[in-house]
């Protein structure tokens, strides 16, 4: 897991869905949220980016940090 900066849509609550994030110095746009769930630490998402990669994004409220984990690259 790597620390990342995440841009989120926040309506009634914080981080309802991620819209983009910066990973390894590059801004990646989220094209779909495949799964969203709540952990004891905060919200988490499995997402797809515009370039076809699949990530897990997770927020830890106690230290106000997002992390990302790359699952796969689509061919």
C-alpha positions in Angstrom: 0.0 0.0 0.0 1.3 3.4 -1.0 0.1 6.8 0.4 -1.8 8.8 -2.2 -3.8 12.0 -2.5 -7.4 11.3 -3.4 -10.0 13.7 -4.8 -13.5 12.6 -3.7 -17.1 13.5 -4.3 -18.5 14.2 -0.8 -22.3 14.8 -0.5 -24.0 13.8 2.7 -20.8 12.3 4.0 -17.0 12.5 3.4 -15.6 10.4 0.6 -18.8 9.0 -0.9 -16.8 8.1 -4.0 -13.3 8.8 -5.4 -13.1 10.7 -8.7 -9.3 10.9 -9.1 -6.0 10.3 -7.2 -2.3 11.0 -7.6 -0.3 7.8 -7.7 3.5 7.8 -8.2 3.3 11.4 -9.4 0.6 10.9 -12.0 -3.1 11.9 -11.7 -5.4 9.0 -12.5 -9.1 9.5 -13.2 -11.5 7.0 -11.7 -13.9 5.7 -14.3 -15.8 3.2 -12.2 -16.2 2.1 -8.6 -16.5 -1.7 -8.6 -17.0 -2.0 -4.8 -17.4 0.3 -1.9 -17.4 -0.7 1.8 -16.8 0.8 5.3 -13.9 -0.5 7.4 -13.4 0.3 11.1 -10.8 3.0 9.9 -12.9 4.6 7.1 -14.2 4.1 3.6 -12.6 1.8 1.0 -13.1 1.2 -2.7 -12.1 -1.1 -5.5 -11.9 1.1 -8.6 -10.9 1.2 -12.3 -8.9 4.0 -13.8 -9.2 5.5 -17.3 -6.0 3.6 -18.3 -7.6 0.2 -17.3 -5.8 -0.4 -14.0 -7.6 -1.7 -11.0 -6.8 -0.4 -7.5 -8.0 -0.6 -3.9 -8.2 2.9 -2.2 -8.6 3.0 1.5 -8.9 5.9 3.9 -7.7 5.9 7.5 -9.5 8.6 9.5 -7.2 8.4 12.5 -4.2 9.8 10.5 -6.2 11.4 7.7 -4.4 9.4 5.0 -5.4 7.5 1.8 -3.5 4.5 0.6 -3.6 2.7 -2.8 -2.8 -0.9 -3.9 -2.6 -1.8 -7.5 -4.4 -5.1 -8.2 -3.9 -5.6 -12.0 -3.2 -4.0 -15.3 -5.7 -4.8 -18.1 -4.2 -5.8 -21.5 
